[in-house]
Amino acid sequence: MASPPDPNADLLAQLQSTAVLGGPSSNADLLAQLNAEPEPDPLADVEYSGDLAADAGAELDALAIGFRERTKREDERFRLATDSEFWFALCFKSREDKEAFLKAAGLMHIGDKYLDGRAAAVQLGVDLPTTDTGEE
C-alpha cells in the first residue's frame, strides 16, 4: 500500500529550492552538490626540501597559482550565472492565475517565482540538450 502524499511536499520543496539564493533547487541538484569533488588543494604538489625559506616560497607560489585558477573558475561561474539569455518570464493578471498555472503544470513544488528550468523541463517531459556549464 502506497503512503498518502505529503500535504507539505510542495512547500518543503519550495523552501529547499529557495533556502540559499542561487542554491540547488531539486533533490538531484542537492545530491550533486553533496557528491561534488572538493576544490583542489593548491599545496598538494608542493615538494618540501626542508629549507624553511624555500618551502615557504614554494607554498606562496602554489597558493598564488591556486587563487588565480579559482578566480578563473569563479569568473566563468559568474558569467554563466548572470547571462541574461538563460531565462525568460511569464506574466499573469494575478497571483491566483500564476499559482493556478503552476499547480496545473505540476511546477509548484519547484518554486513559485524562480524555477529551475531543467527541473521544470523534467516535470513537463521536455527533452533539453545537455550543456556542460562546468557546474555539478
N, C-alpha and C positions, 0 to 999 in steps of 0.2 A: 504494500500500500504506500503510495507516494505521500510525502508530507504536504500539508497545505502551504500555498505560497506565503512567504513572509510579508505581512502588510507594510512593513517598514523597509523592504528591499530597495524600492525606488529612492527613498530618502537617504538610506545608507550609501547607496552607490553614488548619489549626487554629492553627498558630503565627502566621500573618499576622493572624488574627482576634483573637488574644489578646495580641498584641505590646504594645498600648497599651490600658490599661483604658478602655473607652468608645470605643475607636478603631474604624475601619472593619472589618467582618467579611466582606466579599466583595470580589471584584475590581471590581465595579460601584461599591461604596462608595469603594474606594481611588481609582478613576478620577474619581469625582465630587469627592472632596476635592482631588485634584491639579488639577482644572479649575475649582474654585470661584473665584469672584471674591474678591479680597483685601478686607480690611476697608477701608472708605472712609478716605481721607486727610482728617483734620479740618482741615488747613491749606489744602486745595485752593481754598477760596472766599475766603480772606483777601486783601483788596485792600491792597497796601502803598502807603503815602503818602510814604515817605522820612523820616518823623519817627520816630526810633528808639523813643521812649517810646510813641507812639500805635500803632506797628506791634507792639511787644511786648505791649501791652494787647490788641490785636486777636487776636494769636496765643494769648494766655492764654484769652481768651473762647472762641475756636474750640476750643481743647483741652478746656476745661471742658464745652462742648456735646458734643464727641466722646466724652468719658468718660461723660457721662450717657446718651447714646444707646447706647454699647457696654454699659453697665450694664443698660439695659432689655433689650437683646438677650440678654445673658448670663442675666439673671433668668428670661426665658422659656425659654431653652435648659435651664436648671437645673430649672425646673418640669416641663418635658416629660421630662427625663431621670430625675427622681425620682418621677414619678407612678406610684403602685403599681398602677394599673389597666392598665398597659401589659404586664404579664407574668403568666404562670402557671407552675406547676411540675408535673412528673411525677415520681413516686417509684417505684422498683423495689425488689425484695428484695435485689438485689446489684448490684455494679458490672458483673459479667458480663451480667446481664439488661439493664442500661441500655445497655451497648455493643452487645449483640446487637440491641436495638431500633433504636438509631441507625444501625447498619450496614444493617439490613434496610430501614429507611425511606430510606436514602441520605442521611442527615444528618450522618454522622461528619465529613465534610470541612468542615462549618460550625463544628463545635465539639463538645466532649463534656460541657460543663456549661452554658454560657450561649450560646444560639444566637440569631442574628438572626432574628426572626420572619418578616420579609419574605423572607429568603433561604430559610428553611425552607418557606414557602408556595410559592415558585417551584419548589423541589425536589419538593414534594408535589402540584403542579398546582392549588393553591388560589388562586382569584382573590380579592384583597382590595380593598376600596375604597381609592382614593387619598386620603391625608390629607396636607395640606401642613403640615408641622411647622416650616417655616422653615429647615430644615437641608438641606444637599445630601447 
